[in-house]
Amino acid sequence: MFILDVTCGGGTLVMDEMIPSLVSTAIDLIKIVVPILLVVFGMLDLGKAVMAQKEDEIKKGQQTFVKRLIAAVIVFLVVFVVEIAIGLVAPRDSNENVWGCFNCLVNNECDPA
């Protein structure tokens, strides 16, 4: 297997092509798996609570679902929050190096070395 190097940020950072590929794949998996797990665990929690037919259990199941929903939204939006933070620190037009590396790692759109 032949390993290629890729660059980002106008050639300021050279790395193995597997690193941005793995990072972008992990981010894509998080974007898919987190909502699916939220739905599955939410159905289990609320279904268990409804089957118990106790008002306390139903409220506890709803609270658990809301907590998981908040955690899922936080995890799901991490990339968006990081993009905003980078935008505040380094605007797109003034520093292409930071945006080039961010785009390379998140979207796997790197420059060949």
C-alpha positions as CSV (number, residue, x, y, z in Angstrom):
1,M,0.0,0.0,0.0
2,F,1.4,3.3,-1.1
3,I,0.9,6.2,1.4
4,L,0.5,9.7,0.1
5,D,1.0,12.9,1.9
6,V,-1.5,15.8,1.7
7,T,-1.1,19.4,2.7
8,C,-3.5,22.0,4.1
9,G,-3.3,25.7,4.7
10,G,-1.2,26.5,1.6
11,G,1.4,23.8,2.3
12,T,2.1,24.8,5.9
13,L,1.0,21.4,7.3
14,V,1.9,18.1,5.6
15,M,0.2,14.9,6.9
16,D,-0.6,11.4,5.9
17,E,-3.7,11.1,3.7
18,M,-5.3,8.7,6.2
19,I,-5.6,11.3,9.0
20,P,-8.1,13.6,7.3
21,S,-9.9,10.6,5.9
22,L,-10.3,9.0,9.3
23,V,-11.4,12.3,10.9
24,S,-13.9,13.2,8.3
25,T,-15.3,9.6,8.4
26,A,-15.6,9.8,12.2
27,I,-17.5,13.1,11.9
28,D,-19.8,11.7,9.3
29,L,-20.5,8.7,11.4
30,I,-21.3,10.9,14.4
31,K,-23.8,12.9,12.3
32,I,-25.6,9.6,11.4
33,V,-25.3,7.5,14.5
34,V,-26.2,10.1,17.2
35,P,-29.7,10.8,15.8
36,I,-30.4,7.1,15.4
37,L,-29.3,6.3,18.9
38,L,-31.4,9.1,20.2
39,V,-34.5,7.7,18.6
40,V,-33.8,4.1,19.7
41,F,-33.0,5.0,23.3
42,G,-35.9,7.5,23.4
43,M,-38.3,4.8,22.3
44,L,-36.9,2.4,24.8
45,D,-37.1,4.9,27.7
46,L,-40.6,6.1,26.9
47,G,-41.9,2.6,26.0
48,K,-40.6,1.2,29.3
49,A,-42.2,4.1,31.2
50,V,-45.6,3.7,29.4
51,M,-45.5,-0.1,30.0
52,A,-45.0,0.5,33.7
53,Q,-48.2,2.7,33.7
54,K,-47.0,4.7,36.6
55,E,-47.0,8.5,36.4
56,D,-43.7,8.7,38.2
57,E,-42.0,6.4,35.7
58,I,-43.5,8.2,32.7
59,K,-42.1,11.6,34.1
60,K,-38.7,10.0,34.8
61,G,-38.7,8.5,31.2
62,Q,-39.5,12.0,29.8
63,Q,-36.7,13.6,31.8
64,T,-34.2,11.0,30.6
65,F,-35.3,11.6,27.0
66,V,-34.9,15.3,27.3
67,K,-31.4,14.9,28.8
68,R,-30.4,12.6,26.0
69,L,-31.9,15.0,23.5
70,I,-29.8,17.9,24.8
71,A,-26.7,15.7,24.9
72,A,-27.3,14.6,21.3
73,V,-27.8,18.2,20.1
74,I,-24.6,19.2,21.7
75,V,-22.6,16.3,20.2
76,F,-24.3,16.8,16.8
77,L,-23.5,20.5,16.6
78,V,-19.8,20.3,17.7
79,V,-18.5,20.8,14.2
80,F,-20.8,23.8,13.6
81,V,-19.6,25.4,16.9
82,V,-16.0,24.8,16.1
83,E,-16.5,26.4,12.7
84,I,-18.0,29.5,14.3
85,A,-15.1,29.7,16.8
86,I,-12.5,29.4,14.0
87,G,-14.5,32.1,12.1
88,L,-14.3,34.4,15.0
89,V,-10.5,33.9,15.5
90,A,-9.5,33.7,11.8
91,P,-11.9,35.2,9.3
92,R,-12.1,33.4,6.0
93,D,-10.7,36.2,3.9
94,S,-7.7,37.0,6.1
95,N,-6.2,33.6,6.9
96,E,-6.7,30.8,4.5
97,N,-4.3,28.6,6.4
98,V,-6.7,27.8,9.2
99,W,-9.7,27.3,7.0
100,G,-7.7,25.1,4.6
101,C,-6.7,22.8,7.4
102,F,-10.2,22.8,8.9
103,N,-11.7,22.0,5.5
104,C,-9.1,19.3,5.0
105,L,-9.8,17.6,8.3
106,V,-13.6,17.9,8.4
107,N,-14.5,17.6,4.7
108,N,-11.4,15.6,3.5
109,E,-10.8,18.3,0.9
110,C,-7.0,18.5,1.0
111,D,-4.3,19.6,-1.4
112,P,-2.0,16.9,-2.7
113,A,1.6,17.2,-1.5
